[in-house]
Amino acid sequence: MRARIVVLAASACESARILLNSRSSQFPQGLANSSGMVGKYVTDTTGTDVAGFIPMMTDHVPHNEEGVGGMHLYMPWWLDNRKLDFPRGYHIEVWGGLGPPQAGFMGGIQRYPGAGGYGVKLKNDYRKFYGATIGFSGRGEMIPNEDSYCELDPRVVDQYGIPVLRFHWKWSDHEYLQSKHMQETFRALVAEMGGEVFSPMPSKERGYGLSTGGSIIHELGAVRMGKDPRTSVLNANCQAHDCRNLFVADGGPFVSQADKNPTWTILALAWRTSDYITEQRKQGAL
Amino acid sequence: MSEHDAGLPMADGPTEAAGAPPIPLAAEPADVSRRDLVKLLGMAPLAGALDWSQVTVERAARMVRALQPVDGEQPAAYKPKFFTPREWRTVRVLADYVIPRDERSGSATDAKAPEWMDFMLSEPETSDNSRLAMRGGLAWLDVECRRRFAQPFVGASDAQRRQVLDDIAWPDRARPEMSYGVAFFNRFRDLTAAAFFSSQMGWQDLQYMGHTFVPEWQGCPPAALQKLGVSYDLMNTRVGIQR
């Protein structure tokens, strides 16, 4: 298939994979990769969670309620970084309430005070403790770094015979200390409500409970934009420095990411890129 | 949590944080998959618990509903896909020790909890480790009962069965040599409770009242506010303050 203009929007890492697999004598390192930056500076949202049992909420009053999630209650970043030991910030999503009982319902009942066992008392404990849990999920900003990247796996291919990516990840103290702050904050909130946290504070060795890179599934970067063609793949219009009729319109162009979900920003950038393409076409420049 | 309901290891939501296992769950949360929400609301399940997508959970619910009699007519008997006939007998007895019938609702088998568990364990999404843990745990239970009473669990008397259950149902006071039984029972209890309380019988038992049309939103009922010592007054006072 031949096209005048090619727009890649396969998702951040997949677009990088397509570029890296598009090697030719003209582009021996992969298409649009003279900088060697394709696949580099992948970022994800940081995350950690704490849930607690709130005694005051036991033996709930039945009423029409579906439980509360991050869509209902959301706390934006509220602190001044000059007084903190990490840059940037995070938001908090709050969970709890009388959600529909489903698979996973009140797993780990033995962790509630005096609960466990079997039989009628156990059955009563489920009734008593239903809805008496509140959870906090912190979702924060990572500082992109050069140790977090993807590249073609030299041995593994997919079912079509096309080489797949392999990933390398390294959080820095920026993220670990942010996670520590989340953990301490959420534990303080549970304590303030007279509650009890279900698990001990994760140690430094456990990374203060920081999620595994990629597990919050907000992977961005890998085809980043920038002014300098030596350190970036795309220009400010998401147009490849090396190849003016090639654009990337997904999470790939991101240089960093805010703590919030990236979808709307991906849409905004794609819109902007579309406008640019239209304008360039009208001028006969593309 | 995002926008997707992707596979288990992907948790846009609460993850392996607090020293506890993955906690995810939700009703279209901003950043947590539905499954994540489900787990979080229920509190993080212990060790490797549930790895099922919403689709699978809903299929299981439909399957269980289809086992209920329609107009007095019994549907065809359920044929276990995961459990062997011998395991099936054990599971049915054991599940009713976990959730027995009482004045408010029926038992685990009344709610078709064993059928739900069998369905889930036979799903490809279920990890081999989970399957192994269930099979091995049931075998452990029989070995332990034979050691003590020269009878498998099903063949033991009620008092004998309770003797073994009392040794494994309370993790905090269980003797160290009971650790395998404790791990198995924690998991079995979680599964039985999930099966029972996610059924229609379980929803009625818990007086779950969501999923119903609200013609006029009147806020949280006064009794529920009172219980927590909160009110809408603060919010209402603030509205006029700067006039």
Interface residues (C-beta under 8 A of the other chain):
Chain A: T45 G47 T48 D49 V50 A51 F53 M56 M57 H60 V61 P62 H63 N64 E65 E66 G67 G69 G70 M71 H72 Y74 E93 W95 G96 G97 L98 G99 P100 P101 Q102 A103 G104 F105 M106 G107 G108 I109 Q110 R111 G116 G117 Y118 G119 V120 L122 K123 Y126 R127 Y130 T133 G135 S137 R139 Q183 V197 F198 S199 P200 M201 P202 R206 G209 L210 S211 T212 S215 I216 I217 H218 N261 T263
Chain B: M1 S2 E3 H4 A6 P9 M10 A11 D12 G13 P14 T15 E16 A17 A18 G19 A20 I23 L25 A26 A27 E28 P29 A30 D31 V32 R35 L37 V38 K39 L40 L41 G42 M43 A44 P45 L46 A49 L50 W52 V57 A60 Y97 V98 I99 P100 D102 M120 L165 A169 W170 P171 D172 N186 R189 D190 A193 A194 F197 S198 G202 W203 D205 L206 Q207 Y208 M209 G210 H211 T212 V214 C220 P221 A223 A224 K227 L228
